[in-house]
Amino acid sequence: MHNPFPGMNPYLEQPALWHQAHNRLIVAIADGLTPQIAPS
């Protein structure tokens, strides 16, 4: 079936399937960026 929403995937937007993935991804990205933005 053709995706009616270009640029997004409705399967990945279902919170019942991905309830922790988005939060963990945000934390992982922040952990990776922090040393580059504010080196200690």
C-alpha positions in Angstrom: 0.0 0.0 0.0 1.2 3.5 -0.9 2.1 5.7 2.1 -0.5 8.6 2.1 1.8 10.7 4.3 5.1 11.5 2.5 7.9 12.1 5.0 6.4 10.1 7.8 5.7 6.5 8.7 2.4 5.9 10.5 3.8 2.6 11.9 6.6 4.5 13.7 4.2 7.1 15.1 2.1 4.5 17.0 2.8 5.2 20.7 1.5 1.7 21.7 4.4 0.1 19.7 7.1 2.6 20.4 6.3 4.1 23.8 9.9 4.2 25.0 11.8 4.4 21.7 11.3 8.1 21.2 12.3 9.0 24.7 15.4 6.9 24.6 16.4 8.2 21.2 16.1 11.8 22.4 18.3 11.0 25.4 20.9 9.2 23.2 21.0 12.2 20.8 21.4 14.6 23.7 24.2 12.5 25.2 26.0 12.5 21.9 25.7 16.3 21.3 26.4 17.5 24.8 30.2 17.0 24.6 30.4 18.8 21.3 28.3 21.8 22.4 29.7 22.3 25.9 33.1 20.6 26.2 34.3 20.2 29.8 
